[in-house]
Amino acid sequence: MRTSCTVNANAPTHIIYLFWALPPSQEAKSKAERQAKFEEGNRLSRDFSREKIKLECSRDKIMDELRQKGVNPKYLAEINTVDITKLMGV
């Protein structure tokens, strides 16, 4: 972001042009868009984490119910080893 109006006199012409190409309002807009993308990524990451925890709790609840009903633990092994992250498509 441009903080002063001084430009290095030894800089190549194309760099000087690029320095002045974007008006300050455009720079602020670009910075805001980058920040919005960063925040959206964090939000999505938190949402996936919450969803994963919720699915793991549901799996544990189902496993407990099946054990209480007397289902053979050998049949429950596959359910217990399923990687929920793969099922979520992450």
N, C-alpha and C positions, 0 to 999 in steps of 0.2 A: 504494500500500500504506500502510496506517495505521501511523504510527510513534509517535504520542503520543495521549493521551486528550483533548487540547484541541481544541475546535471553535470556529470563528469565530462569535462571538455575533451578528454582523451577517448571517450566511449565511441564505438562505431556509430555511424549515422542511423542504422536500423534499430539499434538499442534506444537511441534518443527518441526515435519515432514511436517505438513501442511504449516507452515511458509515458508519452503524452497521448497515446491512442485511446485509452479508456478514460472517460471522465470520472471524477471521484464518486459520483452517484452510481455509476456502473460497477466500480470496485466494491462499493458497499453492498450492492445487490448481489454480486458474485459471492462475497463473503457470507451473506445471509443465506444464500442457496446452499453453500457448502455446509454451513452449520445445520441447516434443516435436514440435509441428507444424513449427517452424522447423528443427529438426534433421532431420526427415523430408524436408523440402524440399531441404535441402543434400545429403542422401544421394541423393535421386532425381536431382538435378542432376549429381552425380558419376557415378552409374550411366549416365545418358544420354551423358555425355561419353565414358566408357569404351567404351560400345557404339558410338558414332559413330566413334571412333578404330579400333576393331576392324573395323568395316565398311569404312572407308576403306582400311585395310591389305589386306583381302580383295579389294577392288576393284582396288587397285594390283597385287596378285599376279596376279589373273586377266588384267589388261591386259598385264602383262609376258609371261605364258604365251602369250597370243594373238599378241602381236607376234613372239615367238620362232617361232611356228608359221607366220608369214608372212601373217597376216590383214591385209587392206588397212586402213591407219590411218583411212580415211574411215568405215569401219564401226564403228570403235572410238570415234569422236567422241561419240556419244550416251551411251555408257557412261561416258565420262570426264567429261561435263558434268552427270550426274545429281546432284541435290542430296540427299544422304543424309538430311539433317535432315527434309526433306519426307516421305521414305519412312518415317521413324521415327514420323511423326505428331506431331511436337513443334511 
